[in-house]
Amino acid sequence: MSNTVMHRTGDRPQRFTLNTNQKAFLLFLLILGVVLLFWEAGARLGWFSQLMPSASATMKEFWWWISNPFFDYGPNDKGIGWLLLTSLRRVLLGFAIGSAIAIPLGILIGLSEVAARAVDPFIQILKPVSPLAWLPLGLGLLKNSESTALFVIAITSIWPTLINTKFGVSHVDQSYLDVTRTLGASRWRTLSRVILPAAAPYIVSGLRISIGIAWLVIVAAEILVGGSGIGYFVWNEWNNLKITSIITAILIIGVVGLLLDRLFGLLQAWVAFGQKL
């Protein structure tokens, strides 16, 4: 009798349970549903300004833009895909310029305590300056809107990479350096084979933060310098009082920023994994 009970108990189907990711996704959908419901009700019942569109109207506008992203009817009437490509080109170029300055400078000051102390006041003074403050200076120096946008992106995205590179280089395990000295390795070989691989996760972490800042800055830069791009699109649609298009642009900017962060997150994980091997 006891054996039968035990057999039947063991045959009971296990209860279905959700893992953490599934629970988080369901909670995300719940929060999104509540926000959209509140938004729709608020727009229809007049809780918001008359300029504020409903959630349903915004979703229709969003779908229209993303379903036909590459139309071109003139300089001021292009699909969201062309605008994104223009902005991404500026961001990646400005980010590359900033990184090309930040990484070598970070290595230099990371290797020298004297240089680090000398440069630190400049970093602390310039790091918190708003990108809007750099725009007039860029226009005055470069006298070109495209170059000014690149200048602002580069100078505002430079600091996380510079600081993280300096930290990573200056905090390499001393035992690694002692071994290279014992083996008689040259300065360059120590830098390329020991210091940079050890500092790589910190450098990539800084690059990940910097690309986020570069993408954040592009909207303000394009609004003020004009021309084309997703930032200029936001300003142009505001002048036309098309709030649905502005919200569409905000959502697309957020999604692209998320994708850029995830790409650098994968690179960061790959570098960290390679260091463990």
RARA-V990697 format. One line per field, one symbol per residue. psi: psi as a letter, one per 20 degrees, with the letter a starting at -180 (. if undefined). A space follows every 10 residues. Layout:
psi=???
//
This chain:
psi=ghhgghghhh ipqqppqqrg hgghghhghg ggggghgggg ghhhjkhrqh horrhghghg gghggiimik qokrhjmqqh ghgghgghgg ghghgggghh gggghhgghh iohghghhhg hgghghgjpq hhhhghgghh ghkpgghggh gggghhihgg ggghgggggi kpphhghhgh ghikqrgghg ghiggghhig hgghgghghh hggghhhhgg ghghiadrrh ghgggghhhj knhhhghggg gggggggggg ghghhggghg ghghhh.
//
